[in-house]
Amino acid sequence: MRVGFLLWTAGNLYVFWRAWSLPLFAPRRRRWLLAAVALLLWGSFLASRGLEGVLPGWVVRPIALVGADWLAVIFWAAAGLLLVDVITLFGFALRRWVPALRGAAFALAGAFAVIGVVQAVRPPVVREYEVRLAGLPRDADGLVVVGISDLHLGTLIGERWLAARVRQVEGLHPDAIVVLGDVLEGDTPSESGLLPLLRAFHAPLGVWAVNGNHEHYGRPGGGGGRLEQAGLRVLVNQWAEVRPGLVFAGVEDLTRHGRGRTTVADPIGTAVAGRPAGEATILLSHSPLQTERAARDGVGLMLAAHTHGGQIWPFGYFTAMNYPLMGGRYEVGGMTVIVCRGTGTWGPRMRLFRPSEILRITLRSGT
């Protein structure tokens, strides 16, 4: 936490130090205004954390929104300005071009911010897939599974947004709905009030869910019980027959397995053990990990999320180092894997080149 605070402060100081050098802020009054804006933006993220639960949500929400989005803007601006400093040897070379290049770095960061906000507030795109499953009965051919993930309900994403997603999912006419984890942001006390709103999701074959990493934040036992109170069927290292010939299996967050924190040694093996032989199996997992393991156990389709597709360029390149399956459709050992890029957002309320999405999967019978 202390390291993060120091990096945040250093980034702000660097960006505003470079802004101070621009001709636009040469007049003294403008410099005083710049200093005031710098202080407010630097403190907005910290203030929102301290004010949550103290002031009404309508007061805290805009402060938190500015603070969260400023995280991304600071990164883009600092990266661009650092590149300019390297090219110009920190202002000692190409002196004539230094102000213009620094101005361009700020302009590019601003453009990224506008695009990111617009992409984040737009309704999620619907990704259509058809998946043929061995063992799926002929009378189940054409079943529609709608998947959502990474809602991150909390201070920045609330009731109105969720109500719009309920209407959007209803319009896709799902036979079953799957929620692939990170339903709640996990760091604010007020978010529990949003859980009852999840009861608005309905489908003939049920609304199923698995826990994500955010379901564990601040709750040692995980958030499965809370999600079940909201009407979701949470699968924790277990399977359920959704209808004759079709099984849903779900695992706890596999990122915790890599740290030795899962409740069982082999979550996937435990989740699919004892299921009816020959029936089509869909595995729900928050993290797109251990795909080869799932394929060896006869899973026909694995649905996962967690990566957000990178959400904000260029962070996807770093995410891909740990999660090679970043988003979209893959084939692993004869098993189809579909990774949802996330329906909501985490951190900055922005998405740059990685739009939010909802999955609509049509199941086909046969081999």
PLY file of the C-alpha trace (Angstrom):
ply
format ascii 1.0
element vertex 367
property float x
property float y
property float z
element edge 366
property int vertex1
property int vertex2
end_header
0.00 0.00 0.00
2.80 2.39 0.90
4.66 1.62 -2.33
1.50 2.23 -4.34
0.97 5.58 -2.63
4.56 6.64 -3.39
4.24 5.62 -7.05
0.92 7.47 -7.32
2.42 10.62 -5.82
5.56 10.42 -7.96
3.51 9.98 -11.13
1.38 13.02 -10.33
4.41 15.16 -9.51
6.16 14.17 -12.73
3.16 14.84 -14.96
2.35 18.22 -13.43
6.03 19.20 -13.38
6.06 18.70 -17.14
2.74 20.52 -17.54
4.27 23.45 -15.61
6.88 23.82 -18.37
4.33 24.30 -21.16
3.86 27.83 -22.55
0.13 27.50 -21.86
0.85 27.72 -18.13
3.46 30.47 -18.27
1.14 33.13 -16.72
1.23 33.04 -12.93
-2.55 32.76 -12.50
-2.68 29.71 -14.73
0.12 28.10 -12.74
-1.79 28.62 -9.51
-4.84 27.07 -11.18
-2.73 24.14 -12.39
-1.39 23.59 -8.87
-4.92 23.58 -7.42
-6.16 21.11 -10.05
-3.12 18.90 -9.45
-3.82 18.76 -5.72
-7.50 17.95 -6.23
-6.82 15.18 -8.74
-4.05 13.66 -6.63
-6.33 13.59 -3.59
-9.54 12.47 -5.32
-8.75 8.76 -5.31
-7.62 8.79 -1.68
-10.58 10.93 -0.59
-13.14 8.63 -2.16
-11.79 5.68 -0.21
-12.04 7.54 3.08
-15.48 9.02 2.42
-17.22 5.76 1.48
-19.87 5.07 4.10
-19.43 8.52 5.64
-21.13 10.65 2.95
-24.07 9.71 0.69
-23.27 7.67 -2.40
-24.26 10.48 -4.78
-21.49 12.60 -3.21
-18.81 9.92 -3.13
-19.49 8.48 -6.60
-18.25 11.43 -8.73
-15.16 11.80 -6.54
-14.39 8.10 -6.90
-15.02 8.26 -10.65
-12.55 11.12 -11.13
-9.97 9.42 -8.94
-10.26 6.06 -10.69
-10.12 7.50 -14.20
-7.21 9.73 -13.25
-5.19 6.57 -12.56
-5.31 5.71 -16.26
-4.72 9.27 -17.45
-1.64 9.60 -15.24
-0.20 6.39 -16.68
-0.72 7.43 -20.30
0.55 10.96 -19.70
3.60 9.81 -17.71
4.48 7.16 -20.32
4.21 9.65 -23.18
6.17 12.34 -21.35
8.90 9.90 -20.39
9.23 8.87 -24.04
9.57 12.54 -25.00
12.22 13.03 -22.30
14.21 10.06 -23.59
14.03 11.34 -27.18
15.00 14.89 -26.20
17.51 13.87 -23.50
15.22 15.43 -20.87
14.94 18.69 -22.76
18.61 19.22 -23.60
18.22 18.10 -27.24
15.70 19.26 -29.83
14.84 22.13 -27.52
12.75 23.83 -30.14
10.45 20.83 -30.32
10.23 20.00 -26.62
7.08 22.06 -25.82
5.23 20.71 -28.86
6.21 17.11 -28.11
5.16 17.42 -24.47
1.90 19.01 -25.54
1.32 16.11 -27.92
1.87 13.63 -25.08
-0.80 15.38 -23.02
-3.16 15.55 -26.00
-2.75 11.83 -26.69
-3.45 10.96 -23.05
-6.56 13.13 -23.20
-7.73 11.47 -26.41
-7.22 8.02 -24.89
-9.25 9.12 -21.85
-12.18 10.30 -23.98
-12.20 7.13 -26.08
-11.86 4.98 -22.95
-14.80 6.63 -21.19
-17.03 6.42 -24.26
-16.25 2.72 -24.73
-16.88 2.01 -21.04
-20.31 3.66 -20.82
-21.61 2.09 -24.03
-23.74 -1.06 -23.62
-21.62 -4.20 -23.76
-21.37 -5.80 -27.18
-22.93 -9.24 -27.63
-20.52 -11.93 -28.83
-22.31 -14.76 -30.63
-20.86 -18.29 -30.63
-22.03 -21.73 -31.74
-20.51 -24.70 -29.94
-21.07 -28.35 -30.83
-21.05 -30.56 -27.75
-20.59 -34.31 -27.77
-23.26 -35.94 -25.63
-25.79 -33.13 -25.97
-29.19 -34.68 -26.80
-30.87 -33.79 -30.05
-33.81 -32.20 -28.23
-31.34 -29.83 -26.55
-29.94 -28.63 -29.88
-30.28 -24.85 -30.07
-30.22 -24.14 -26.33
-28.90 -20.66 -25.61
-26.51 -19.96 -22.75
-25.87 -16.28 -21.96
-22.71 -15.47 -20.03
-21.79 -12.33 -18.09
-18.77 -11.70 -15.94
-16.77 -9.16 -13.95
-19.68 -6.86 -13.14
-17.72 -5.26 -10.28
-20.83 -3.77 -8.74
-20.01 -1.08 -6.19
-19.39 2.63 -6.01
-18.89 3.18 -9.75
-21.25 0.56 -11.21
-24.64 0.53 -9.58
-28.37 0.03 -9.85
-29.12 1.79 -13.14
-26.30 0.03 -14.97
-27.35 -3.36 -13.60
-31.01 -2.81 -14.53
-29.92 -2.04 -18.10
-27.89 -5.27 -18.22
-30.89 -7.27 -17.00
-32.95 -5.88 -19.88
-30.12 -6.56 -22.34
-29.77 -10.19 -21.20
-33.55 -10.71 -21.33
-33.50 -9.57 -24.94
-31.12 -12.42 -25.80
-33.75 -15.02 -24.77
-31.45 -17.27 -22.72
-32.32 -20.80 -21.68
-29.64 -20.53 -18.99
-27.59 -17.64 -17.60
-24.07 -18.08 -16.23
-22.28 -15.47 -14.12
-18.52 -16.01 -14.25
-17.40 -14.29 -11.06
-16.42 -10.89 -9.69
-20.02 -9.84 -9.22
-19.07 -7.33 -6.53
-16.13 -4.96 -6.37
-15.45 -6.25 -2.85
-14.09 -3.14 -1.14
-17.08 -0.98 -0.16
-19.73 -1.66 2.51
-22.60 -0.25 0.43
-22.32 -2.76 -2.41
-24.28 -5.44 -0.53
-27.41 -3.40 -1.23
-27.02 -4.23 -4.92
-27.16 -8.00 -4.44
-30.98 -8.27 -4.30
-31.14 -6.66 -7.74
-29.52 -9.79 -9.20
-32.82 -11.60 -8.62
-34.10 -9.83 -11.73
-32.11 -12.28 -13.89
-34.32 -15.19 -14.96
-33.92 -18.15 -17.30
-35.85 -21.44 -17.68
-32.80 -23.57 -16.78
-31.65 -21.28 -14.01
-29.05 -18.62 -13.24
-25.70 -20.21 -12.33
-22.53 -18.64 -10.96
-19.00 -19.22 -9.74
-16.92 -17.12 -7.37
-14.21 -14.79 -8.63
-11.24 -13.38 -6.78
-13.21 -10.28 -5.74
-15.78 -12.45 -3.99
-13.06 -13.24 -1.46
-11.93 -9.69 -0.71
-12.59 -8.95 2.94
-14.47 -12.24 3.33
-12.27 -15.21 4.34
-14.98 -17.72 3.47
-15.68 -16.28 0.05
-18.84 -14.73 -1.32
-20.73 -17.81 -2.43
-23.30 -17.61 0.35
-24.04 -13.98 -0.43
-24.52 -14.71 -4.12
-26.88 -17.56 -3.33
-28.95 -15.19 -1.20
-29.32 -13.13 -4.38
-30.90 -16.08 -6.18
-27.82 -17.42 -7.98
-26.92 -21.12 -7.98
-23.25 -21.01 -7.04
-21.16 -24.03 -8.03
-18.09 -24.49 -5.82
-16.09 -27.50 -7.03
-19.29 -29.36 -7.87
-21.60 -30.21 -10.76
-25.32 -30.10 -11.37
-27.48 -31.63 -14.09
-29.17 -28.62 -15.68
-31.42 -30.86 -17.80
-31.11 -34.46 -19.00
-27.93 -34.73 -21.04
-26.39 -31.41 -19.93
-24.18 -30.81 -16.89
-22.83 -27.53 -15.53
-19.73 -27.83 -13.33
-18.15 -24.94 -11.46
-14.84 -24.37 -9.68
-13.65 -21.87 -7.12
-11.26 -19.20 -8.38
-8.25 -20.99 -9.86
-5.91 -18.05 -9.26
-6.13 -19.04 -5.60
-5.16 -22.61 -6.52
-1.80 -21.36 -7.77
-1.21 -19.83 -4.35
-2.30 -22.91 -2.45
-5.46 -21.25 -1.12
-8.22 -23.34 -2.67
-10.35 -25.55 -0.44
-9.41 -28.72 -2.37
-6.18 -29.86 -4.01
-7.78 -30.47 -7.43
-10.75 -28.12 -8.00
-11.50 -29.25 -11.56
-11.21 -32.97 -10.80
-13.46 -32.51 -7.78
-15.98 -30.45 -9.76
-16.54 -33.06 -12.49
-16.15 -36.25 -10.44
-19.16 -38.55 -10.47
-21.13 -36.75 -13.14
-23.38 -38.87 -15.39
-21.32 -40.67 -18.02
-21.63 -39.45 -21.58
-23.50 -36.23 -20.79
-22.30 -32.92 -22.26
-20.35 -30.91 -19.68
-19.84 -27.16 -19.49
-17.25 -25.99 -16.95
-17.62 -22.55 -15.39
-14.41 -20.97 -14.10
-13.63 -17.38 -13.25
-10.01 -17.69 -14.39
-8.96 -19.17 -17.77
-6.45 -21.55 -16.19
-5.88 -25.34 -16.19
-7.64 -25.70 -19.53
-5.64 -28.79 -20.48
-6.70 -30.40 -17.20
-10.36 -29.73 -17.98
-10.01 -31.13 -21.50
-8.48 -34.37 -20.16
-11.50 -34.78 -17.87
-13.89 -34.75 -20.82
-15.24 -31.22 -20.50
-16.75 -30.11 -23.81
-16.91 -26.36 -23.19
-15.12 -24.19 -20.64
-16.35 -20.66 -19.95
-14.03 -18.25 -18.15
-13.35 -14.54 -17.63
-11.12 -12.49 -15.26
-8.74 -10.97 -17.83
-11.04 -8.12 -18.97
-9.22 -8.59 -22.27
-6.67 -6.18 -20.83
-9.41 -3.50 -20.50
-7.00 -0.57 -20.95
-4.24 -0.63 -23.53
-1.37 -1.48 -23.09
-2.02 -3.42 -19.86
-3.26 -6.41 -21.85
0.34 -7.26 -22.76
1.18 -7.66 -19.06
-2.00 -9.63 -18.33
-1.21 -12.04 -21.18
2.02 -13.04 -19.44
-0.08 -14.86 -16.82
-3.21 -15.57 -18.87
-2.40 -16.62 -22.47
-6.13 -17.07 -23.20
-7.11 -13.41 -22.98
-10.48 -13.26 -24.69
-12.52 -14.95 -27.38
-12.66 -18.54 -28.56
-9.92 -21.16 -28.32
-9.64 -24.91 -28.90
-7.64 -26.84 -26.29
-7.28 -30.62 -26.51
-10.58 -31.02 -28.34
-12.39 -28.75 -25.85
-13.75 -25.31 -26.71
-12.74 -22.47 -24.37
-14.53 -19.10 -24.48
-13.12 -16.27 -22.37
-15.41 -13.32 -21.68
-13.63 -9.95 -21.69
-15.90 -8.74 -18.89
-19.30 -7.07 -18.78
-18.29 -4.31 -16.39
-15.02 -2.56 -15.59
-12.50 -2.68 -12.77
-10.64 0.37 -11.50
-10.90 3.19 -14.06
-14.34 3.44 -15.62
-12.67 3.13 -19.00
-12.12 0.60 -21.75
-9.56 1.34 -24.42
-9.81 -0.90 -27.51
-11.32 -3.66 -25.33
-15.14 -3.21 -25.21
-17.27 -4.83 -22.53
-19.16 -7.89 -23.68
-21.90 -10.41 -23.04
-21.64 -13.95 -24.38
-24.51 -15.60 -26.27
-23.69 -19.24 -26.93
-25.89 -21.53 -28.97
-25.33 -25.20 -28.17
-25.43 -27.80 -30.95
-25.69 -31.54 -30.49
-23.40 -34.09 -32.10
-19.67 -34.70 -32.30
0 1
1 2
2 3
3 4
4 5
5 6
6 7
7 8
8 9
9 10
10 11
11 12
12 13
13 14
14 15
15 16
16 17
17 18
18 19
19 20
20 21
21 22
22 23
23 24
24 25
25 26
26 27
27 28
28 29
29 30
30 31
31 32
32 33
33 34
34 35
35 36
36 37
37 38
38 39
39 40
40 41
41 42
42 43
43 44
44 45
45 46
46 47
47 48
48 49
49 50
50 51
51 52
52 53
53 54
54 55
55 56
56 57
57 58
58 59
59 60
60 61
61 62
62 63
63 64
64 65
65 66
66 67
67 68
68 69
69 70
70 71
71 72
72 73
73 74
74 75
75 76
76 77
77 78
78 79
79 80
80 81
81 82
82 83
83 84
84 85
85 86
86 87
87 88
88 89
89 90
90 91
91 92
92 93
93 94
94 95
95 96
96 97
97 98
98 99
99 100
100 101
101 102
102 103
103 104
104 105
105 106
106 107
107 108
108 109
109 110
110 111
111 112
112 113
113 114
114 115
115 116
116 117
117 118
118 119
119 120
120 121
121 122
122 123
123 124
124 125
125 126
126 127
127 128
128 129
129 130
130 131
131 132
132 133
133 134
134 135
135 136
136 137
137 138
138 139
139 140
140 141
141 142
142 143
143 144
144 145
145 146
146 147
147 148
148 149
149 150
150 151
151 152
152 153
153 154
154 155
155 156
156 157
157 158
158 159
159 160
160 161
161 162
162 163
163 164
164 165
165 166
166 167
167 168
168 169
169 170
170 171
171 172
172 173
173 174
174 175
175 176
176 177
177 178
178 179
179 180
180 181
181 182
182 183
183 184
184 185
185 186
186 187
187 188
188 189
189 190
190 191
191 192
192 193
193 194
194 195
195 196
196 197
197 198
198 199
199 200
200 201
201 202
202 203
203 204
204 205
205 206
206 207
207 208
208 209
209 210
210 211
211 212
212 213
213 214
214 215
215 216
216 217
217 218
218 219
219 220
220 221
221 222
222 223
223 224
224 225
225 226
226 227
227 228
228 229
229 230
230 231
231 232
232 233
233 234
234 235
235 236
236 237
237 238
238 239
239 240
240 241
241 242
242 243
243 244
244 245
245 246
246 247
247 248
248 249
249 250
250 251
251 252
252 253
253 254
254 255
255 256
256 257
257 258
258 259
259 260
260 261
261 262
262 263
263 264
264 265
265 266
266 267
267 268
268 269
269 270
270 271
271 272
272 273
273 274
274 275
275 276
276 277
277 278
278 279
279 280
280 281
281 282
282 283
283 284
284 285
285 286
286 287
287 288
288 289
289 290
290 291
291 292
292 293
293 294
294 295
295 296
296 297
297 298
298 299
299 300
300 301
301 302
302 303
303 304
304 305
305 306
306 307
307 308
308 309
309 310
310 311
311 312
312 313
313 314
314 315
315 316
316 317
317 318
318 319
319 320
320 321
321 322
322 323
323 324
324 325
325 326
326 327
327 328
328 329
329 330
330 331
331 332
332 333
333 334
334 335
335 336
336 337
337 338
338 339
339 340
340 341
341 342
342 343
343 344
344 345
345 346
346 347
347 348
348 349
349 350
350 351
351 352
352 353
353 354
354 355
355 356
356 357
357 358
358 359
359 360
360 361
361 362
362 363
363 364
364 365
365 366
